[in-house]
Amino acid sequence: MKRTVTRLSTLLVLLTLAVSCSKDELVAPVPSPTAAPSSQDATRDSHLALGNPSGAIADPYYYWNYLLVKSQFTMSYHRDRGVPNWVSWHLSSAWLGSTPRQDNFSTDAALPTGWYRVTSTSYSGSGFDRGHLCPSADRTASIADNSATFKMTNMMPQAPTNNQQTWANLENYCRTLVGQGYELYVIAGSYGKGGTGSAGYKTTLDAGRVTVPARTWKVVVVLPEGSSDASRVSSGTRVIAVDMPNTNTLSTSWGSYRTTVDAIEAATGYNILSAVSSTVQSTVEARVDAGPTS
């Protein structure tokens, strides 16, 4: 009799546990399939997705328009000027992290054998900054990414006020746009000869091997995060273009120097958004940006 009671008690306990487990399974939380996208959805896209502005080629014969491709940016380099003609890079939250500024300026061993390589001291005492084209703060996801921006091929002699204030203010604004959920394509460069830094007017540095540009320019294409970027540029896409004098007395407000892409192309001979449809180009390249500046 005692054994029968014991068996019945055991069965009751097991039935109670089974019902309890069944209820737990029914009320277990289910992940929502409509969760909001996070910054992890951002990707690293081709730096030349919107085109190769000068048709640069990775052949040393084209010393005036040499295509130099890095993971972090792509450029057209001019051997005899010792500066890039232009640098193009993609910017999204996928490129940003917590890596500190490395400040490890160095020569670029990726240049063809026999070419003069601008050194970390080539600008010393000139009154001009080693001005980044692709900014250090746009490449903070890793030490390798940040260090790449300190190669001297990514530099141009820039008047301190231009570099540290006007140019920097636009760089900061670009990252503000990324924080708002956009991805950007940025193409920046220089043209002309002769600028005025903190030590006066100069046309060249480093015994004539580095040309001081007269003007610095930048084009920024602003898109919501997505794919097939060139095809998503429309007549309504915001395109910021600026052209600044390389002097130490310019305004610190980058908005003062807004212009059209057409004007920059006329000054440089480039086709800056060549991968975008010609119909869209004709609209966005003729328009001066009137959007916010901060």
C-alpha positions as CSV (number, residue, x, y, z in Angstrom):
1,M,0.0,0.0,0.0
2,K,2.8,2.4,0.9
3,R,4.5,1.7,-2.5
4,T,1.2,2.5,-4.3
5,V,0.9,5.8,-2.5
6,T,4.5,6.7,-3.2
7,R,4.1,5.9,-7.0
8,L,1.0,8.1,-7.2
9,S,2.8,11.0,-5.4
10,T,5.7,10.7,-7.9
11,L,3.3,10.8,-10.9
12,L,1.6,13.9,-9.5
13,V,4.9,15.7,-9.1
14,L,6.0,14.8,-12.7
15,L,2.7,16.0,-14.1
16,T,3.0,19.3,-12.3
17,L,6.5,19.8,-13.6
18,A,5.4,19.0,-17.2
19,V,2.6,21.6,-17.1
20,S,4.9,24.2,-15.5
21,C,7.5,23.7,-18.3
22,S,4.9,23.9,-21.0
23,K,3.7,27.2,-19.6
24,D,7.2,28.6,-19.5
25,E,7.7,27.7,-23.2
26,L,4.5,29.5,-24.2
27,V,5.4,32.8,-22.5
28,A,9.1,32.8,-23.5
29,P,10.0,36.2,-25.3
30,V,10.3,36.1,-29.1
31,P,12.7,38.6,-30.8
32,S,11.0,41.2,-32.8
33,P,11.6,40.9,-36.5
34,T,11.1,44.6,-37.0
35,A,13.9,45.8,-34.7
36,A,15.4,49.2,-35.7
37,P,18.6,49.0,-37.7
38,S,21.8,49.8,-35.8
39,S,25.2,51.3,-36.9
40,Q,26.3,47.7,-37.6
41,D,24.2,47.9,-40.8
42,A,26.7,50.4,-42.2
43,T,29.3,49.0,-44.6
44,R,32.6,50.0,-46.1
45,D,32.1,50.6,-49.7
46,S,34.3,51.3,-52.7
47,H,36.1,54.7,-52.5
48,L,35.6,55.1,-56.3
49,A,31.9,54.2,-56.4
50,L,31.0,57.6,-57.8
51,G,33.9,57.6,-60.3
52,N,37.6,58.1,-61.0
53,P,37.7,62.0,-61.4
54,S,40.9,62.1,-63.6
55,G,40.9,58.6,-65.1
56,A,44.0,57.9,-63.0
57,I,46.0,54.8,-63.9
58,A,48.2,52.6,-61.7
59,D,51.2,52.8,-64.1
60,P,54.4,54.7,-63.2
61,Y,54.4,56.2,-66.7
62,Y,51.5,58.4,-65.7
63,Y,53.6,60.2,-63.0
64,W,51.2,63.2,-63.2
65,N,48.1,61.0,-62.6
66,Y,49.2,57.9,-60.8
67,L,46.4,55.8,-59.2
68,L,47.3,54.8,-55.7
69,V,44.8,52.4,-54.0
70,K,44.7,51.8,-50.3
71,S,42.1,50.0,-48.2
72,Q,41.3,53.4,-46.5
73,F,41.2,55.7,-49.6
74,T,42.1,56.0,-53.2
75,M,44.0,58.8,-54.9
76,S,45.6,60.3,-58.0
77,Y,49.2,61.3,-57.1
78,H,51.4,63.7,-58.9
79,R,55.1,62.7,-58.6
80,D,56.5,66.1,-59.5
81,R,54.2,68.1,-57.3
82,G,54.7,65.8,-54.3
83,V,51.0,66.0,-53.4
84,P,47.8,64.2,-54.5
85,N,45.7,65.7,-57.3
86,W,42.7,64.3,-55.4
87,V,41.9,61.8,-52.7
88,S,38.5,60.0,-52.7
89,W,37.0,58.1,-49.7
90,H,33.8,56.5,-48.4
91,L,32.7,57.5,-45.0
92,S,30.1,55.7,-42.8
93,S,29.9,54.6,-39.2
94,A,31.7,51.4,-40.3
95,W,34.9,53.4,-40.5
96,L,34.6,55.0,-37.1
97,G,35.6,53.6,-33.7
98,S,37.7,54.6,-30.7
99,T,41.3,54.4,-32.0
100,P,43.2,57.5,-31.0
101,R,45.1,59.7,-33.4
102,Q,48.4,58.0,-34.2
103,D,50.4,61.1,-35.4
104,N,52.9,58.7,-37.1
105,F,53.7,60.8,-40.2
106,S,55.8,58.7,-42.6
107,T,56.9,58.3,-46.1
108,D,54.8,56.1,-48.4
109,A,56.6,52.9,-49.5
110,A,53.8,52.2,-51.9
111,L,55.0,54.7,-54.4
112,P,56.9,53.3,-57.5
113,T,60.6,52.5,-57.1
114,G,62.8,55.5,-57.9
115,W,60.2,58.1,-57.1
116,Y,61.0,60.8,-54.5
117,R,59.1,60.1,-51.3
118,V,58.1,63.1,-49.3
119,T,59.2,62.7,-45.7
120,S,57.7,63.6,-42.3
121,T,60.0,66.6,-42.1
122,S,59.6,67.9,-45.6
123,Y,57.3,70.7,-44.4
124,S,59.3,71.6,-41.3
125,G,59.8,75.3,-40.7
126,S,57.7,76.2,-43.8
127,G,54.7,77.8,-42.1
128,F,52.4,75.2,-43.6
129,D,50.7,72.3,-41.9
130,R,50.9,68.7,-43.1
131,G,47.3,68.9,-44.1
132,H,45.3,65.6,-44.4
133,L,43.1,65.0,-47.4
134,C,41.4,62.0,-45.9
135,P,41.2,63.0,-42.2
136,S,42.6,61.0,-39.3
137,A,39.3,61.2,-37.5
138,D,37.5,59.6,-40.5
139,R,39.5,56.4,-39.9
140,T,39.3,55.4,-36.2
141,A,38.1,51.8,-36.4
142,S,41.7,50.4,-36.1
143,I,45.3,51.5,-35.7
144,A,46.1,50.4,-39.3
145,D,43.2,52.6,-40.7
146,N,44.3,55.6,-38.7
147,S,48.0,55.2,-39.5
148,A,47.2,55.0,-43.2
149,T,46.0,58.6,-43.1
150,F,49.4,59.8,-41.9
151,K,51.3,58.7,-45.0
152,M,52.8,61.8,-46.6
153,T,51.0,60.9,-49.9
154,N,47.8,61.9,-48.1
155,M,49.1,65.4,-47.2
156,M,49.2,68.8,-48.8
157,P,50.9,72.0,-47.6
158,Q,48.0,73.8,-46.0
159,A,47.9,77.2,-44.3
160,P,47.3,76.7,-40.6
161,T,44.0,78.6,-40.5
162,N,42.8,76.7,-43.5
163,N,43.8,73.3,-42.1
164,Q,43.0,73.7,-38.4
165,Q,39.8,75.7,-38.6
166,T,38.0,76.1,-42.0
167,W,38.8,72.7,-43.4
168,A,38.5,71.0,-40.0
169,N,35.1,72.5,-39.4
170,L,33.8,70.9,-42.6
171,E,35.5,67.6,-41.6
172,N,33.7,67.7,-38.3
173,Y,30.4,68.5,-40.0
174,C,30.7,65.5,-42.3
175,R,31.1,63.2,-39.3
176,T,28.0,64.8,-37.7
177,L,26.1,63.8,-40.8
178,V,27.3,60.2,-40.4
179,G,26.0,60.3,-36.8
180,Q,22.6,61.2,-38.3
181,G,22.5,58.0,-40.3
182,Y,24.1,59.1,-43.6
183,E,27.0,57.7,-45.6
184,L,29.2,60.1,-47.5
185,Y,31.5,60.1,-50.5
186,V,34.2,62.7,-50.2
187,I,36.6,63.8,-52.9
188,A,39.2,66.4,-52.0
189,G,42.2,68.0,-53.6
190,S,44.0,71.1,-54.6
191,Y,45.2,73.1,-57.6
192,G,47.3,76.1,-58.6
193,K,50.6,77.1,-57.1
194,G,51.5,79.4,-54.3
195,G,49.9,79.9,-50.9
196,T,50.4,82.0,-47.8
197,G,51.1,80.3,-44.5
198,S,52.2,81.6,-41.1
199,A,55.7,82.3,-42.4
200,G,54.5,84.1,-45.6
201,Y,54.0,83.3,-49.3
202,K,55.7,80.2,-50.8
203,T,55.3,78.3,-54.0
204,T,57.3,75.1,-53.1
205,L,58.8,73.3,-50.1
206,D,61.5,70.7,-49.7
207,A,63.9,72.1,-52.3
208,G,61.2,72.4,-54.9
209,R,60.0,68.8,-54.5
210,V,56.6,69.7,-52.9
211,T,54.3,72.2,-54.5
212,V,52.3,74.6,-52.3
213,P,48.8,74.7,-53.8
214,A,46.9,78.0,-54.3
215,R,43.4,76.5,-53.7
216,T,42.0,73.6,-51.7
217,W,38.7,72.0,-52.7
218,K,36.3,69.3,-51.5
219,V,33.1,67.7,-52.8
220,V,30.8,65.8,-50.4
221,V,27.9,63.6,-51.6
222,V,25.4,62.8,-48.8
223,L,23.3,59.6,-49.0
224,P,21.1,57.6,-46.6
225,E,22.8,54.3,-45.7
226,G,22.2,51.8,-48.4
227,S,23.7,50.0,-51.4
228,S,24.1,50.6,-55.2
229,D,25.2,54.1,-54.2
230,A,25.9,55.7,-57.6
231,S,22.5,54.7,-58.8
232,R,20.9,56.3,-55.7
233,V,22.3,59.7,-56.4
234,S,19.3,61.7,-57.6
235,S,18.6,65.3,-58.6
236,G,17.6,65.9,-55.0
237,T,20.7,64.5,-53.4
238,R,22.6,67.0,-51.3
239,V,26.1,67.7,-52.8
240,I,28.4,70.1,-50.9
241,A,31.2,71.7,-52.9
242,V,33.8,74.1,-51.5
243,D,36.8,75.9,-53.0
244,M,39.0,77.8,-50.5
245,P,42.1,80.0,-50.9
246,N,45.2,78.4,-49.3
247,T,45.9,81.4,-47.1
248,N,46.1,82.1,-43.4
249,T,43.6,84.9,-43.5
250,L,40.5,83.1,-44.9
251,S,37.2,82.9,-43.0
252,T,36.8,80.1,-40.5
253,S,33.3,79.4,-41.8
254,W,33.5,76.8,-44.5
255,G,30.0,77.8,-45.7
256,S,31.5,81.0,-47.1
257,Y,33.4,79.0,-49.7
258,R,30.5,76.9,-51.2
259,T,30.6,76.7,-54.9
260,T,29.4,74.3,-57.6
261,V,31.0,71.0,-58.7
262,D,30.9,72.4,-62.2
263,A,33.2,75.3,-61.1
264,I,35.7,72.9,-59.5
265,E,35.7,70.7,-62.6
266,A,36.3,73.8,-64.8
267,A,39.3,74.7,-62.6
268,T,40.8,71.2,-62.5
269,G,39.7,69.5,-65.7
270,Y,38.2,66.6,-63.7
271,N,34.9,64.7,-64.1
272,I,34.2,64.3,-60.4
273,L,31.0,62.3,-60.3
274,S,31.6,60.3,-63.6
275,A,29.8,57.2,-62.4
276,V,26.6,59.1,-61.8
277,S,24.1,59.4,-64.6
278,S,24.8,62.4,-66.8
279,T,21.2,63.7,-66.3
280,V,21.7,63.8,-62.6
281,Q,25.2,65.2,-62.8
282,S,23.9,68.2,-64.9
283,T,21.5,69.1,-62.0
284,V,23.5,68.4,-58.8
285,E,26.8,69.7,-60.2
286,A,25.3,73.1,-61.2
287,R,23.8,73.7,-57.7
288,V,25.4,75.6,-54.8
289,D,24.5,73.9,-51.5
290,A,22.3,75.9,-49.2
291,G,22.0,73.4,-46.4
292,P,23.1,73.7,-42.8
293,T,26.7,74.0,-41.8
294,S,26.6,72.6,-38.3
